[in-house]
Amino acid sequence: MIKTNKKGVFAITVVAVLIVASMAGAIILLQDAPAEDPGDLKLTVVDDRGKSVYFADSPQTIVSLGSSFTEIIIALNESDRLVGVDYSGAALEGIPENVTDLGKTSTLSMESLLYLEPDVVIIWNFSMYASLIKDMEDKGLKVVAYYPKNVSQVLSTMERIGDMLGANATAVVDSMKARVNAVVERTASLTDDQRTRVYLELTSMSGQTVGSGTLSHELITMAGGANIFANSTSNFLANREHVIDRNPEVIVVENSSPHDEQYFRGAYASTDAVMNDRIHRIAAGTLTTSPRLVDALEDLARWLQPELFP
């Protein structure tokens, strides 16, 4: 006959009940506890992921992981809110001396970021940063991700960042719109034959040129040009022979290029651009989704349509 220890059975039973009860309680807590109650918060920001991010008030401390966003914050005269930026933003004019350079976003130190205790992190909504964004949010940081791809979206992003910061972006955006319109009003009616064939080389993109569907292509078109690689849909390294075959009338390269003008004169000697002395260097960083894109547009317009923009 097997003897049963009643005290032991009771103890095991109690422990089992407690475990089940605690598990049930955990499940209830996980189900019932809201991540955040927007009803208690004043400000809602919807980013380019379609995600709503809630704030009690306008963020006062900002980490900007994208030089374009940093430039927007500077243009809105809100640079004093910056506590950290990525390496590309650290070199910008107008950055306060006490702002932390966090290096490349791809190798970001989470410890350094958390130490800054930012009210918000603004970052590109790139798929390559998806895991980083999740990691930041899992650690309790509020992340707002934007991905402007054209001039209209850049202007909209400026307004949205202004709204988030409680800063009036209207004057800055209206000024940019007026400058853009002043160019487009003169170039919109140009025929294909009147547009200037242009080859653009971006040092910031490792010497790549641009296809349609890119911001640089849009700026070329607005400025009265015809991108010789418009048949492509993305940035890529162009074959020299293909550039020569398409015979650009103007060559534009960023001023950060390691190649001097003599290199381009030699590489593309048979093109109209070289024979007519129409090689131009554009300021690096202006062909981006930042407020300086208008500077790039005006430079391109003068080079591509000098009769319209003397």
Backbone torsions as a table, in degrees:
resi	resn	phi	psi	omega
1	MET	NA	130.5	-179.4
2	ILE	-87.8	126.5	179.1
3	LYS	-90.1	140.2	179.4
4	THR	-107.8	131.3	176.3
5	ASN	-86.1	102.6	-173.9
6	LYS	-63.6	-36.1	179.6
7	LYS	-65.3	-39.3	179.4
8	GLY	-65.7	-42.4	178.7
9	VAL	-62.4	-42.6	179.8
10	PHE	-60.9	-44.3	-178.8
11	ALA	-62.6	-44.6	179.7
12	ILE	-62.5	-41.1	179.9
13	THR	-61.8	-44.1	-180.0
14	VAL	-61.9	-45.4	-180.0
15	VAL	-61.5	-42.7	179.9
16	ALA	-62.1	-43.4	178.7
17	VAL	-62.0	-42.2	-179.4
18	LEU	-64.5	-40.2	179.4
19	ILE	-63.2	-47.5	179.4
20	VAL	-61.4	-42.8	-179.1
21	ALA	-63.9	-42.4	-179.4
22	SER	-67.0	-37.0	177.0
23	MET	-64.2	-43.2	178.8
24	ALA	-62.4	-40.5	179.2
25	GLY	-63.8	-39.7	178.8
26	ALA	-63.1	-41.3	179.6
27	ILE	-63.1	-42.8	179.3
28	ILE	-62.0	-42.8	179.9
29	LEU	-63.4	-42.1	179.7
30	LEU	-64.0	-34.9	-178.0
31	GLN	-78.4	-36.0	-170.4
32	ASP	-92.9	-25.2	-174.8
33	ALA	-77.0	117.3	179.5
34	PRO	-74.6	145.6	178.0
35	ALA	-63.4	-35.7	-179.0
36	GLU	-167.0	140.1	-179.5
37	ASP	-100.3	100.2	-177.9
38	PRO	-62.4	-18.6	-179.8
39	GLY	-65.3	-24.8	-179.8
40	ASP	-90.7	-0.8	-173.9
41	LEU	-117.6	146.9	-171.6
42	LYS	-87.9	-32.0	-168.7
43	LEU	-118.6	129.0	175.8
44	THR	-117.8	126.7	178.1
45	VAL	-116.8	126.0	175.6
46	VAL	-104.7	117.5	-175.8
47	ASP	-92.8	-171.7	-174.8
48	ASP	-77.8	-0.6	169.3
49	ARG	-87.2	-9.0	-173.1
50	GLY	82.1	11.8	-178.1
51	LYS	-90.9	136.4	176.0
52	SER	-88.9	126.7	178.1
53	VAL	-117.5	128.9	-172.2
54	TYR	-106.8	139.4	179.3
55	PHE	-131.4	146.1	174.8
56	ALA	-72.0	-28.7	179.7
57	ASP	-160.8	177.0	178.9
58	SER	-60.3	132.7	-179.7
59	PRO	-57.5	133.4	-179.2
60	GLN	-102.6	-21.3	177.7
61	THR	-126.3	127.8	-170.5
62	ILE	-128.2	137.1	164.2
63	VAL	-108.3	124.0	-179.6
64	SER	-111.0	114.1	179.7
65	LEU	-104.4	67.9	-179.3
66	GLY	167.3	119.4	-174.8
67	SER	-61.6	-31.5	179.2
68	SER	-62.7	-43.4	179.1
69	PHE	-67.7	-36.8	177.5
70	THR	-63.3	-42.2	178.0
71	GLU	-63.2	-38.2	177.9
72	ILE	-62.6	-45.0	179.6
73	ILE	-62.1	-39.5	176.8
74	ILE	-65.2	-43.8	-179.3
75	ALA	-62.2	-28.7	179.6
76	LEU	-87.5	6.7	-179.8
77	ASN	59.7	38.6	179.7
78	GLU	-121.0	23.5	-176.0
79	SER	-65.0	-20.9	179.9
80	ASP	-67.7	-13.4	177.5
81	ARG	-85.0	-12.7	-178.7
82	LEU	-72.3	129.5	174.5
83	VAL	-115.4	-17.3	178.9
84	GLY	-158.1	146.3	178.1
85	VAL	-141.8	163.0	174.0
86	ASP	-78.5	174.5	-173.3
87	TYR	-60.1	-34.4	-177.7
88	SER	-70.9	-26.5	178.1
89	GLY	-85.4	-22.1	-175.2
90	ALA	-65.4	-27.3	-176.4
91	ALA	-90.9	-1.1	-176.4
92	LEU	-71.5	145.6	174.5
93	GLU	-69.3	135.5	179.0
94	GLY	101.0	-0.2	177.8
95	ILE	-80.8	125.7	177.1
96	PRO	-59.6	148.9	-175.2
97	GLU	-64.7	-28.1	-174.6
98	ASN	-86.7	4.4	-179.7
99	VAL	-77.0	134.4	-177.6
100	THR	-80.7	130.0	173.8
101	ASP	-85.5	111.7	-176.2
102	LEU	-90.5	4.1	178.4
103	GLY	76.5	-155.5	-178.7
104	LYS	-75.0	140.2	179.1
105	THR	-61.3	-35.1	-177.3
106	SER	-67.2	-20.8	179.6
107	THR	-121.9	29.6	-175.6
108	LEU	-59.3	135.7	173.9
109	SER	-85.3	113.7	179.8
110	MET	-63.1	-34.8	179.1
111	GLU	-62.3	-44.7	179.4
112	SER	-64.7	-38.7	179.4
113	LEU	-66.1	-47.5	-178.6
114	LEU	-64.0	-32.4	179.4
115	TYR	-60.3	-32.2	-178.0
116	LEU	-74.9	-19.4	179.5
117	GLU	49.4	54.6	-178.3
118	PRO	-71.7	148.4	173.0
119	ASP	-69.7	-28.8	179.7
120	VAL	-153.8	147.8	170.8
121	VAL	-114.1	123.5	176.8
122	ILE	-102.2	128.3	-173.4
123	ILE	-144.9	159.0	174.4
124	TRP	-67.9	139.7	176.7
125	ASN	-85.2	59.8	178.7
126	PHE	-93.4	145.2	177.8
127	SER	-61.8	-29.9	-179.6
128	MET	-66.9	-18.4	179.7
129	TYR	-102.5	7.0	-175.3
130	ALA	-58.1	-44.6	-178.7
131	SER	-69.5	-35.2	177.5
132	LEU	-65.6	-44.0	178.5
133	ILE	-59.4	-44.6	179.2
134	LYS	-62.4	-42.4	-179.9
135	ASP	-62.1	-43.5	179.0
136	MET	-62.7	-44.7	-179.3
137	GLU	-67.6	-36.4	177.3
138	ASP	-63.1	-26.7	179.9
139	LYS	-92.2	9.5	172.5
140	GLY	93.2	4.7	179.2
141	LEU	-82.1	144.5	174.5
142	LYS	-88.1	124.1	-175.4
143	VAL	-120.0	129.7	175.0
144	VAL	-118.2	121.2	-174.7
145	ALA	-114.0	127.3	178.5
146	TYR	-120.0	155.6	177.9
147	TYR	-148.4	65.6	176.9
148	PRO	-68.6	137.8	-175.8
149	LYS	-120.0	-10.8	179.9
150	ASN	-145.4	177.1	-174.6
151	VAL	-59.6	-45.6	-179.3
152	SER	-59.9	-42.1	-179.5
153	GLN	-70.7	-31.8	175.5
154	VAL	-63.0	-46.0	179.5
155	LEU	-63.1	-40.8	178.0
156	SER	-64.0	-40.9	179.3
157	THR	-63.5	-38.4	176.4
158	MET	-59.9	-44.6	179.4
159	GLU	-64.2	-40.2	-178.3
160	ARG	-68.6	-40.1	176.5
161	ILE	-65.7	-40.1	176.3
162	GLY	-59.5	-44.2	178.5
163	ASP	-61.6	-42.3	-179.3
164	MET	-63.0	-37.5	-177.2
165	LEU	-87.6	-4.7	-176.0
166	GLY	70.5	24.8	-179.8
167	ALA	-108.1	139.7	-178.3
168	ASN	-81.8	108.9	-179.0
169	ALA	-91.8	-1.1	-172.2
170	THR	-57.6	-47.0	-176.5
171	ALA	-62.9	-44.5	-179.3
172	VAL	-65.6	-46.4	-178.4
173	VAL	-66.4	-42.8	179.3
174	ASP	-61.9	-38.4	178.1
175	SER	-64.6	-42.3	178.2
176	MET	-64.9	-43.2	179.1
177	LYS	-60.5	-40.9	-179.2
178	ALA	-63.6	-40.5	179.6
179	ARG	-68.9	-39.4	176.8
180	VAL	-63.3	-46.9	-178.8
181	ASN	-63.0	-34.3	-179.9
182	ALA	-63.4	-30.9	177.0
183	VAL	-80.5	-50.8	-174.2
184	VAL	-63.0	-34.0	179.5
185	GLU	-60.5	-27.6	-179.1
186	ARG	-91.2	-22.8	-174.3
187	THR	-105.2	-16.0	-172.8
188	ALA	-59.4	-33.0	-175.2
189	SER	-90.6	2.4	-179.9
190	LEU	-64.3	138.6	175.1
191	THR	-80.4	169.3	178.6
192	ASP	-58.9	-38.6	-179.2
193	ASP	-68.8	-26.5	-178.7
194	GLN	-84.8	-13.6	179.9
195	ARG	-80.0	145.0	-175.2
196	THR	-91.4	126.2	178.7
197	ARG	-69.4	128.7	-175.0
198	VAL	-134.9	139.8	172.3
199	TYR	-111.0	124.8	-179.1
200	LEU	-113.3	132.3	177.8
201	GLU	-123.8	124.9	-174.4
202	LEU	-105.5	111.3	175.4
203	THR	-64.4	-36.7	-179.4
204	SER	-65.1	-15.3	176.5
205	MET	-114.1	35.0	176.7
206	SER	58.9	37.0	176.2
207	GLY	82.9	12.1	-179.3
208	GLN	-75.7	157.5	169.4
209	THR	-103.9	-179.1	-171.7
210	VAL	-120.7	149.4	174.3
211	GLY	-109.0	-176.3	177.7
212	SER	-68.8	160.4	-178.1
213	GLY	83.6	4.9	177.6
214	THR	-110.5	158.3	178.6
215	LEU	-62.3	-42.0	-179.4
216	SER	-61.8	-40.2	176.8
217	HIS	-61.7	-43.0	179.2
218	GLU	-61.4	-42.2	179.5
219	LEU	-65.2	-39.5	176.6
220	ILE	-59.8	-46.1	-179.4
221	THR	-64.1	-45.9	178.3
222	MET	-58.9	-34.6	-176.2
223	ALA	-81.6	-0.7	178.5
224	GLY	94.6	20.3	-179.6
225	GLY	-107.1	170.3	174.4
226	ALA	-126.6	109.9	179.8
227	ASN	-64.6	122.7	-175.7
228	ILE	-69.7	-13.4	177.4
229	PHE	-115.5	35.7	179.5
230	ALA	-65.0	-19.4	-180.0
231	ASN	-73.4	-14.8	174.4
232	SER	-86.9	160.2	-177.7
233	THR	-114.4	7.3	-178.8
234	SER	-153.8	178.0	176.4
235	ASN	-78.0	146.7	-179.8
236	PHE	-163.5	163.2	175.7
237	LEU	-81.4	118.5	-176.7
238	ALA	-84.2	139.6	173.5
239	ASN	-73.1	134.4	-175.6
240	ARG	-58.0	-40.2	-179.6
241	GLU	-64.0	-34.7	179.0
242	HIS	-68.1	-35.9	176.6
243	VAL	-63.9	-46.5	-179.0
244	ILE	-62.5	-42.7	179.8
245	ASP	-59.9	-33.6	-177.2
246	ARG	-89.2	-4.9	169.0
247	ASN	45.4	69.9	178.0
248	PRO	-64.7	144.8	175.3
249	GLU	-86.7	-21.4	177.8
250	VAL	-138.5	138.9	172.4
251	ILE	-115.6	128.4	178.6
252	VAL	-121.8	128.5	179.8
253	VAL	-133.7	147.0	178.5
254	GLU	-66.4	146.7	-175.9
255	ASN	-72.2	-4.2	176.4
256	SER	-90.6	3.3	-178.6
257	SER	-62.5	138.7	176.4
258	PRO	-72.8	-12.9	-179.4
259	HIS	-91.3	133.3	176.9
260	ASP	-85.8	178.9	-176.1
261	GLU	-62.8	-33.3	-179.7
262	GLN	-62.4	-33.4	178.0
263	TYR	-60.8	-47.7	-177.8
264	PHE	-69.3	-34.5	177.3
265	ARG	-64.0	-37.4	179.2
266	GLY	-76.2	-42.2	-176.6
267	ALA	-67.9	-33.8	-175.0
268	TYR	-124.9	40.6	-173.2
269	ALA	-57.0	-32.6	-174.7
270	SER	-86.9	-1.1	-177.6
271	THR	-83.2	156.3	176.6
272	ASP	-59.5	-34.2	-178.0
273	ALA	-59.8	-44.8	-178.9
274	VAL	-74.5	-44.1	-177.3
275	MET	-64.9	-27.4	179.1
276	ASN	-103.6	12.9	175.9
277	ASP	56.6	51.0	-178.7
278	ARG	-122.8	60.0	172.9
279	ILE	-109.2	127.0	-175.2
280	HIS	-129.4	147.0	176.1
281	ARG	-109.2	128.2	-178.6
282	ILE	-107.7	145.8	-177.2
283	ALA	-59.3	128.1	179.2
284	ALA	-61.8	138.9	177.8
285	GLY	91.0	-5.0	179.1
286	THR	-87.5	-23.9	178.5
287	LEU	-87.7	50.1	-177.0
288	THR	-133.3	177.4	-178.5
289	THR	-85.2	55.9	-179.3
290	SER	-126.9	170.7	178.3
291	PRO	-57.8	-22.8	-177.8
292	ARG	-76.3	-1.7	177.6
293	LEU	-61.4	-27.0	178.1
294	VAL	-68.9	-35.5	175.1
295	ASP	-61.2	-43.4	178.8
296	ALA	-62.4	-43.0	-179.7
297	LEU	-60.5	-45.2	-178.6
298	GLU	-67.2	-38.1	176.5
299	ASP	-63.8	-47.2	179.6
300	LEU	-59.6	-42.5	-179.2
301	ALA	-60.5	-42.4	179.8
302	ARG	-65.4	-37.0	-177.4
303	TRP	-79.4	-35.1	-175.4
304	LEU	-87.7	-31.8	-178.6
305	GLN	-132.9	65.8	-176.0
306	PRO	-60.7	-27.5	178.4
307	GLU	-69.1	-33.6	179.6
308	LEU	-82.9	-24.4	-177.0
309	PHE	-130.9	70.4	-176.7
310	PRO	-68.8	NA	NA
